[in-house]
């Protein structure tokens, strides 16, 4: 009887979670549709300047024509390639640096003020220097995408390493575990949630770095289209590029959430 009651309560709990997710998704959809509807109405009624702010219908027409002729696909592929690569490099490099800091307290103390300074420095301002050092091209843009996220990844992950419950390591030390074994068996697994949270932040940071890099040097990509649109006063092209950036950034964010769910399920 008790087991049946527990199972019934668990089913009720799952149904409640599903119902809450549906409510949240419905409101998200209402806000999205409402935003674009109001935008279209305000543009057609000229409550906002349609030349500057364009309208969803014009953006849809513009995207359709450029996707059909293949030009938008090429620019999107370039930006996605640069962003994903910058995202991966920045995240992996940040985790490696954080691991090195954890492995040596002296090294961490030496590097601490430099990390603080680098974190405070506007990475976007390094763009021209990176372009001159590496040269105009994909590599400088990918470097921009990576460098803008590597420091924050290092700081967040290293902080998570230090905050792991010391009782975990004490138990392993009592069995004679080496520092490497401590990291592999206790520190790294315990900080996976913090790493996933960092991935979510890095999605936005990588897009910022890559788009700024394309502003400065690229002849392809969505960032280039934004600059070109401003130059020829084609704000529909600018808004179309921004909409695509928002869509793909949201897709990347959802993929990270899927990875988070999978890790929680398989490492819990």
N, C-alpha and C positions, 0 to 999 in steps of 0.2 A: 504493500500500500504506500509506504514511504517513498520507495523508488519511483512508483508511478506518479506520485505527486511532484517529485523533483523533476521528472521528465516533462510533466505538464508545465511547470513553472519555467523550465528552460525553453520550451517551445514558445511560450508567451513572450519571453524575453527576446527571442530571435525575431518574432513577429513585430514586436515593438521597435526593434532596431531597423527592420526593413521598412516599417511605416514611417519612421523618422527620416530615413534616407530618401524616401519618395517625396515627403513634404519638403525637405531641403532642396531636392532636385527641381521640384515644381516651382518653388519660389525663385530659384536661380534662373529657370527658363522664363518665368514671368518678367523678372528684372531685365534679362537680355532682350526679350522681344519688345518690352516696353521702352527700353533705351533706344533701340533702332527705329521703333515706330515714332517716338517723339522726335528723334533726329530727322526722320523723313518729313514729318509734318512741319517742323520748324523751318526746315530748308525750303520746302515747297511754298510755305506761307511767307517766306523771307523774314522770319523772326530772327534768323541768323543769316549771315552772308553766305549764299550757296557757292560763291566763287572760292571762298577761303575754306569753308567747312565741308563743301561738297554735300553728298547725300548718299544713303545706303543704296538706292537704285542706280545712281551713277557709278558707284564703286563696284557694284555687282556686274554691271555692263562692262566696265573697264577690265575687271578681273577675267570675265568670261572671254572677252576678245583676246586678251594677252595670254591666257592659258591655251586657247585654241591655236594661236599662231606660234606657241612654244616659247615665246620670249620670257614670260613670267616663270615658267618651269625652270629654265636655265638659271635665272637669277636666284630663285628659291633654293635650288639644289646647291649652288655655290655657298649661300649663307648657312644653310643647314649643315653642310660638310664642315665649314669653318667653326660653327658654334658647337657641334657635337664633339669635334676633335679637341677644341679648346676646353670644353667642359670636362672631358675625360682626362686630359693631361693635367689641368689645374687641380682636379679632385685627387687623382692618384699621387701627384707630386706633393700636394698638401698633406696627405696621409703619411707619405714616406718621411717628410720633414718632421711631422709630429711624432712619428715613431722614433726617429733619431734623437729628438729632444727628450723623449721619455727614457731612452736607453742610457742617457748620460746627463745627470743633474748638473754637472759643471758646464757642459755644452749648452744646456737650457738656460742657465744663469748668464752665460756670456751673450747668448743671442737674444735674451729677453728685451733689452732696450731697443735693439735694432728691429725686432718684430713689431714693437709698439709704434716706432717711427714709420716703418713701411706701411703699417695698417692705416695710420693717420694720413699718409701721403695720398693725394688724388692720383690713382693709377692712370686715369685717362690722360693726365698731363704728360705721362711718359710716352704717349703715342708717337709723337714726332721723333723722339730719341730712338725708340724701337725701330721705326721705319728706316731711319738713317743707318742704324747699326746692322739690321738684318736685310734691308732692301725692300722696295715696294713689291708686294705680292702676297700670296696666300700665307706664307710663313709668318710674316709680320702681323697679319690680322689674327691668325690662330694664336700667336704669342700674346696678343692683346686680350683675347678671350680667356687664355689660361692665367695670365699674370694677375688679372683683376679678381680671380677667385682663389688663387693659391694661398695667399696670406690669411684670409678669413678661415679657409679650411684648416690650415695649420693651427691657428689659435683655438678654434672651436674643438677640434679633435684632440689636441694636446691637453686642453682643459678637461675634456671628458676622460682622458687617460688618467689624469691626476685625481679625479673625483671618484674613481672606482673604489668600492668598499674594500678597505685594507684587510678585512677578515678573509677575503678570497685569497689574497696573496699569502697571508700568514699560514693558511692551511696548506697551500702548495709548498711553501718554504719549509714547513715542518716535515715534509716528505723529501726534502732535498732538491727541489726543483730549481733549475737554473733561471737566470733572468729572461733568457729567450723562451723558456717553457712557461714562465709566468705570463709573458706577453701573449703567447699563442693560446694558452688554455684559459686565462682569466681576463686580462686587460682588453684584448682585441674583441672577443665575443661580447663582453659587457658594454662596449662602447658602440656597437653596431647601430643602435637607435640614434645616437648623436651623429654618426656618419651619414645616416640617411637624411636627417634633418639638414645637415650641411649640403647634401645633394640638392635639396629643394631650394635652398638659397642660391646655390651655384647655377641653377637653371637661369634665373634672372640675371645674375652677374655676367655669365658667359654671353648672353645675348647683348647686354650693354657693351661689353668689351669688343665683340665682333662688329656690331653696328657702328660704333665709334671708329674702329679701324677702317671700315669700309667708307665712312665719311671722309677720312683723311687720304686714302690711297687707292681704293679699289675702282675698277672699271666694270665690275660685275657685282651682283648681289642686291639684296633689298636695301641695304644702307646706301649703296650707289644710287638706286632708284629714287630714294627720298631726297638726296642732294640734287639729283637731276630734275626732279619734279619741282623743287624750289627754284632752281635756276630758270626753268622755262615757264614758271607760274602755273604748273599743272598740279593743283592741290588734290585732285581726284586720284592721281597716281601716288601722291604722298600718302593719302589716307588708305589707299588699297594696300600699299606696302606695310603700313602700320597694322592693318587688320590681319594680314598674313603673319606678321611677327607675333601678334597676340595669339593667333590660333596655334601656331607651332610651339610657342612657349607653353601654352596650356597643355598641349599634347605631351611635351617633354615632362611637364610637372606630373601629369597623370601616370606616365610610365614609371617615374620615380616612386609614386605612391604604390603602384603595382609591385615594384621590387620590394618596397617596405613591407607590404602585406605578405609577400612570399617569404621574406626573411623571418618575419615574426612567426609565421606558421611553421617553418621548417627548423627554426633554431630555438623556439620557445620550450 
